[in-house]
């Protein structure tokens, strides 16, 4: 089975549409979303509806939790706080209830899916290095755990010196961000995992960044810095 794993859409409709088209062209059998559907960019409602209708499983991210009223807004950076307030106004009551209903962790297709760290998902810990991630292997029982949150794609194995996904090891795989990449590459990022072959591919695709940034600037209530971040991939 081939599954696409997406994360950190952050209300970027241009990136999400392109990502879903790319996943369809790759003939995936299912799509899973690691949360942060909303936050930062200009199209929270449209992105939420696309993810809701196209994804086979979804977990909650910290921006989703803030917009849904399950986390305090002060836990986000200033730009994120501004966007969260805007998105809370734009979403319907039913959409907010849907965000609030999402689980912190999900297990399916022999994989674990979580926005941040599997050990304590609601602490929103960033797994940026092997020492930080090492203890997390104790908190999931599958061979693969997919995470997002840092917006930077990576593969971390349960043994040092293993940098590619292959049978015989366990992995924490960060699929990067669809809607706000932060590895100095503005191309959207997501992952495709083949459960039978036990193989993984990080997919990078260019999308209409100019249109996404124009929407941010036109919105008026979103910080211009958010548009510049998309342009530079930071």
JOZI-V498312 format. One record per residue. N is the residue number from 1. D_CENTER is the distance of its C-alpha to the mean C-alpha in Angstrom with 2 decimals. Layout:
{{N;D_CENTER} {N;D_CENTER}}
This chain:
{{1;20.91} {2;18.18} {3;14.66} {4;11.66} {5;8.25} {6;5.31} {7;1.53} {8;2.84} {9;5.70} {10;8.00} {11;10.98} {12;11.54} {13;13.56} {14;15.05} {15;12.01} {16;10.70} {17;14.33} {18;14.81} {19;11.86} {20;13.26} {21;16.69} {22;16.01} {23;14.76} {24;17.91} {25;20.08} {26;19.01} {27;20.38} {28;17.62} {29;18.81} {30;15.70} {31;12.04} {32;9.64} {33;6.43} {34;4.77} {35;5.13} {36;5.77} {37;7.25} {38;10.02} {39;11.27} {40;12.83} {41;13.69} {42;16.39} {43;15.52} {44;13.95} {45;16.33} {46;16.11} {47;12.34} {48;12.61} {49;15.53} {50;14.12} {51;11.20} {52;13.92} {53;16.39} {54;14.69} {55;12.49} {56;14.55} {57;12.55} {58;9.95} {59;9.46} {60;9.56} {61;7.79} {62;10.48} {63;10.64} {64;10.94} {65;13.54} {66;15.40} {67;15.74} {68;16.88} {69;19.38} {70;18.35} {71;17.79} {72;20.03} {73;19.10} {74;20.63} {75;17.81} {76;15.87} {77;17.20} {78;19.73} {79;17.75} {80;15.03} {81;18.00} {82;19.58} {83;16.66} {84;16.22} {85;19.96} {86;19.92} {87;17.22} {88;19.10} {89;22.13} {90;20.70} {91;19.24} {92;21.86} {93;22.83} {94;21.68} {95;18.15} {96;18.04} {97;19.58} {98;16.99} {99;14.16} {100;16.62} {101;17.28} {102;13.91} {103;14.32} {104;12.97} {105;13.26} {106;14.04} {107;16.25} {108;16.96} {109;18.29} {110;19.33} {111;15.85} {112;14.08} {113;10.53} {114;9.39} {115;6.84} {116;9.40} {117;12.84} {118;14.50} {119;17.80} {120;17.25} {121;13.85} {122;15.15} {123;16.22} {124;12.75} {125;14.13} {126;12.70} {127;13.61} {128;14.92} {129;18.03} {130;19.85} {131;22.10} {132;19.31} {133;17.62} {134;21.00} {135;21.81} {136;18.54} {137;19.95} {138;22.43} {139;19.98} {140;18.91} {141;21.47} {142;19.78} {143;19.98} {144;16.25} {145;13.42} {146;9.81} {147;7.65} {148;4.92} {149;6.30} {150;8.78} {151;7.31} {152;10.04} {153;10.38} {154;13.04} {155;15.11} {156;17.16} {157;20.00} {158;22.29} {159;25.03} {160;25.52} {161;26.09} {162;23.79} {163;21.21} {164;20.66} {165;19.72} {166;23.07} {167;24.90} {168;26.48} {169;23.75} {170;20.77} {171;17.38} {172;14.22} {173;11.82} {174;8.89} {175;7.36} {176;6.70} {177;5.24} {178;6.58} {179;8.13} {180;9.22} {181;9.89} {182;12.07} {183;14.15} {184;16.84} {185;15.85} {186;14.96} {187;14.09} {188;10.68} {189;9.13} {190;8.20} {191;10.38} {192;13.48} {193;15.33} {194;18.96} {195;20.06} {196;23.72} {197;23.86} {198;21.40} {199;19.96} {200;16.59} {201;15.79} {202;13.20} {203;13.48} {204;13.87} {205;15.16} {206;16.91} {207;16.69} {208;18.81} {209;17.70} {210;21.09} {211;20.65} {212;17.35} {213;19.11} {214;22.25} {215;20.69} {216;19.53} {217;23.07} {218;24.73} {219;23.07} {220;25.25} {221;23.58} {222;20.47} {223;21.18} {224;22.04} {225;20.33} {226;16.93} {227;18.38} {228;19.73} {229;16.48} {230;15.14} {231;18.50} {232;18.47} {233;14.91} {234;15.12}}
